[in-house]
Amino acid sequence: MPGHPRAEAFKAEGNKHFKSGDYRAAIAKYRDATSVDPNVPAYWSNMAACYEKLSDYDAMEEASRSCVKADKNFVKGYFRLATALKAKNDLEGCIKALESGLAVDSTNADLKRMKRDLTELQRGETVAAYVRKCEEQMSNGDVAGAHKTLELASRLDAGNPDIERMMGRVKPKYERMEAQRRANLSPDEVHKERGDDAFKGAQFEVAVDHYTKCIEGLKRRGEGQSDLAIKAHSNRAACYKQISHFDGVIEDCTAVLEVDPENVKALVRRAQAFEGVERYRFALQDVKTVLAMPYAKVGKSNMDMCNMMQHRLNRTVQQLKAGNC
């Protein structure tokens, strides 16, 4: 909607100055317009456009924020703000501005295009950082670390020539090291690693078979509570979870917790499995154990998940109690 007549007159003068390229004079007029009526977003947006022409991105950001404050549904304000933040290399802030604008108008072509371009830019920067890290790791003799870094980079940009170039250096050395390492593994360790490979390939039943052979071999040698056995139990529990064999998840997680009572992953998995077999009180007990631990140990994702589970399980337990009355 048009603003106050005096403010609109100032805006019209500002537009004339903008068209003639006198951006500072235009800014003065748009500022006069905002002094009369600060709630019209177009005045702030036009002012931000002037600051962009002058490459004054701090002032552009300030004007853009005032634009958004004047009208949170004025999509161009978010675009101006994102443009300013991108120019200032505040990519995280830029993404937030774009997402806020898209929440108002999810079809806006300018916002969608900028977000797509920015996402591509961030991906390129991340890949470049991975390549630099890989080069440092190779200089320090950390071939395994370099190979893992390149695998992460490849997930972001498969076929990238810089990644391919580094992989040509790293992969032959890594494969020689791996062959030598695997040649020195015990039979139980071989089964553990074959289980890991099968899990990564989503062959969960095959993985379970290998983990089981690893665990049974360790038990025969009296090493049923060794670090290797605990890892095998934990990984087999992850397989059982994937195929919804909840009793198997409970059994393996319990084996882990007998050795490591504060193993967060085992507690969370067992709670989910208990819920899956409708043993809600046991599930709630595991969830409460996790929530009583330090946040730094549990992590945000597990803490959020357990909070949601606690609310859900509390309701279910109360409903069960009410039904038994």
Summary of the structure (lengths in Angstrom):
residues: 325
radius of gyration: 29.6
end to end distance: 61.9
largest distance: 91.0
contacts: 1033
relative contact order: 0.04
helix: 82%
strand: 0%
